[in-house]
Amino acid sequence: MTTGSSPHPTDPQPGPLGLDPTLLEILACPDTHHSPLTVDEAAGELVCPTCDRAFPVRDGIPVLLLDEARRRS
């Protein structure tokens, strides 16, 4: 038996902004549009292409509250 801190082969690899890629596939805008969100790595945000809101990602946790979002345009 070996000991070490290498990740288990089935552990998901972190994606952009430290988020699980599977989670990124299902995240959608919480507004009535429900558009899939895209990643803006430079800004550290998830963006709705329909309403142009940007949702922050803090410590690897997406904050999908309309009150926390900012309008990009």
N, C-alpha and C positions, 0 to 999 in steps of 0.2 A: 504494500500500500504506500502510495506517495502522498506527501502533503505539499500544499502550495496554495497560492492565491489566484491561480489562473481561473478564468470564468468557465463555467460549465458549458459544454458545446451547444446545448439547447437554449441557453440564456439568450434573450433577444439583444442584439447589438443596438446601442443608442443611435438614433437618427439625428437629423438636424435639431438644433437647440436642446439636445439631450433627451428628446422625446422618442418614445417607442414608435417605430415606423407603422406598426399595426394601428396604433392609436391615431396617428396622423391620417390614415386612410378613412377613418370614420368621423373625425371631428368636422362639425359644420357650424355655420353661423347661428347663434342663438336667436337672431331676429327671425321674422316670419319667412325670410328668403330661404333659409336652410341650405345655402350654397356650401360646397366643400371649401375648406380653408386652404390657402397656400402659405408657404413659409417664406418669410423675409429674414434670412439669417443675419444680414448686416444690421437690421434694426432690432432683432430679437423679438419678432412679432409673428403672429399668424394673421393673415389678411383675407378678408372676404372680397372676392372679385365682383360681387353683385352690388353691395352697398358701400364698398370702399372703406370699411372700418378695419382698424388694426387692433388686435388683441394682444396684450403683453404676455410673455412667458417669463415667469419668475421662479428661479431655482428649479427649472425643469418642469414647472407646473403651468399649463395654460390657464389664463384667467379669462374665462368666456362670459364676462358680465358686461352688458351693454353700457352700464355706467362707467366701467373701467376702459372701455374702448375709445379710440380717438379716430376722428375722420381724417383720412389721408389727403383729401382734396381741398 
